[in-house]
């Protein structure tokens, strides 16, 4: 039984790697056939990449800050329940 699982996993890994190679080939071929982007497009793309990096780092920093301050703890109450 273990040999069947190992054999299946190897075929699955080979299929995923083959798809990765085909997708990479396709992306490179499309990239080479399209015309180059103008300078303003490169500037906008670079600015958007930097903005997304700053936003992502900021959200992760807020997550760690929230965890450190205890805001992620479940809500508790000292009141007794009403009947």
N, C-alpha and C positions, 0 to 999 in steps of 0.2 A: 504494500500500500504506500509506503514511504517513497519507494522508487517511482511510482506513478505520479505522485505529487511533485517530486523533484523534476521529473521529465516534463511535466506540464508547465512548471515554473520556468524551465529553460526555454521552452517554446514561446511562452508568453514574453519573456525578456527579449528573445530574438525578434519577435514581432514588433515590440515597442521600439527597439533600436532601429529596425528597418523603417518603420514609420518616421522616426526622427531623421534618418538619413534622407528619405524622400522629401520630407517637409523642408529640410535645410536646402536641398538641391533646388526645389521649387522657389523658395524665397530668394536665393541667390540669383537664379535665372531671371526672375521678375525684376529684381533690383538692378541688374545689369542692362535690361532692355528699356527701362523707363528713363526719361530725361532727368538731368540733375535739377535740384531745387534751387530757386534764386536765393540770394544772400538774405533777404528779409525773411524767407521761410526758415532758413537755418537759425536765424536769430530768434524767431518766435518759438521754434522747436526747442532750442536750448533753454530759453526762458521758462517754457512750460515744464521742461524736465527738472530744472532747478526748483521751481515752485512746488512741484509734486514731491520732490525730495524733502523740502522744508516742511511741507504740510504733514508728510508721513512721519518725519522725525518728531515734529511737534505733538502729533497724536500719541506716539509711543511714549514720549516724555510725560504727557498728561496721564497716561495709563499707569506709569511707574509712580508718579506723584500721588495719584489717587490711591494706589495700593499702599504706599508708604504712610499716608495720613489716615488710613483706616476707613476711607469712604466706601470701600467695597465690602465691608462687613454687613451681615444681615441685620435688618432692623430689629430692635428689641424694645420692650416696654416694661416698665415697673408697675403699671397699673393692674389692678385685679380685674378679672372679667366680670361683666354685668350678667345678671341672671335674667 
